[in-house]
Amino acid sequence: SSVHFGEIGTRPVDAAREGTVNTPGGMLPTIALGILGLLATTGCSIAMALHGNPEPNFQAFEVGSTRKQVEIQLGAAQTSETLESGKRRDTYRYEIGNAPNGHRALMNLYIDLATLFLYELPGTVIEAKMGHWEESQIIYDRQDRVLEIHGYRPPPPSSIEQASQEAQKQFTHPPPAGQEKPAQK
């Protein structure tokens, strides 16, 4: 027996009992469409955390380094300008704070699962706002050696960070011959 809305004596409860709702094909297409929509938005924050631009290593070049050493870290120059006596000023643009991070991606996955994927929208917005762009200008001589570095340079590590790095080195590098390992507490 079919139930038609608008007949005397029929109620929406009767339609629900029979497994039909006022949509073509019943509830199954509605549920399938909802699941498809959920899956389509799932994983964006995770993928964004796994993809990004590695940060340049500013310790890999200094005054006297070659252009190639600089460009390995900063990429190709955005602009290049010829100066007097054969010098060149190159401008580099790069992203800081958006390096690929597997741990951040796992955290996004765990939060997604714990919130039944409700975190995906704010997580994607947070990932989209990660990082910022910086610019540096480097002046080269005729032999493509660095003469001057201007612009962004990362701040030096704090004393706490330096102490932490030194403490980690004790456990990651074997001691020189004749020295004992420090006692662990």
Buried (B, 14 or more C-beta within 10 A) or exposed (E): EEBEEEEEEEEEEBBEEEEBBEEEEBEEEEEEEEEEEEEEEEBBBBEBBBEBBEBBEBEEBEEEBBBEBBBBBBBEBEEEEEEEEEBBBBBBBBBBEBBEBEEBBEBBBEBBEEEEBEBBEEBBEBBEEBBEEBEBBBBBBEEBBBBEBEEBEEEEEEEEEEEEEEEEEEEEEEEEEEEEEEEEE
